[in-house]
Amino acid sequence: MEPTIRAITCPHCKHILFALEMETKGGGAAWNITKDSPAVQNDAAGMFMTCAKCAKRVAVEKVAGPGVDTWKVANNARN
């Protein structure tokens, strides 16, 4: 089976911020950040990534639920 990848864009410059790839193990599946994506960092304002294109801070948040464990751009990312 071919791997599935999702590209997540920067809310500031619209270039790819990070990518997620589907990993299936033991009958389960999870979206994981690709190795070439920027690292998730943490500061007093919370979790974030720095866009490789525009160098702006982009707030991210972990999404967890039934069958879901991944990252997304936070609703307040443009602040």
N, C-alpha and C positions, 0 to 999 in steps of 0.2 A: 504494500500500500504506500502511495506517495504521501510525504508529510504535508500537513496543512499549516499555512502560516498566515497570521493576521498582522497587518501593519497599522500602527497607531500613530497618528500625526500630531505634530506640535500645534497647540492652539494659537501660537504667536506667528510662526512663519509657514505653517502648513506642510513642512517637510516631515519625513518619517522621524518620529521621536524614538520609538522602540518597536520591536516585533515580538509576537507571541507564536510559539509552535505547539501543536497538539502532541502530547505524549500519551501513549496508551501502555499501561502496565497492569498486569494482573486483573484484567477485566474492567479496569477503571480508566478514565481519561482526565487529563488536566492540561490547561494552557500554561506554559512556562515561558518566561522571558528568554529570548535567544541569547547566546553567549556574546554576540557582537553588539548587543544593546547596551546603552549606558547603565551604570550601576544605580540602584535605588539607594538614595542617601537619606539621612535623617538630621534635622536641625530643630530649633525651638518651635518653628512653625509647622513641623510635621515631615512626612515623607515626600521626596521629590526626586526628579531626574533633571539633569542639565542637558538641554538640547545641543546636539553636536553641530547643528547648522547655525543657529542664532545665539547660542550660549545663554539663553534665558532659563530661569528656574521654572519648572513645571510641576505643580503639585500632583501627586498620584496617590491612589488609595487601593488597598487590597480588597478584593471582592471575594467573599466566601459564602457558599450556600450549598444546597444539595447538588452534588456533582460538579460544583464550580469552585475553583481556587485559582484566581488570577489577579492581575493588576489592571487598573484603568486610570485615565486622566481624571483627576478630581473635578467636581463641578465648579469649584472656586479657583481653578488653575490659572485663569487670566489675571487674578488679583496680584 
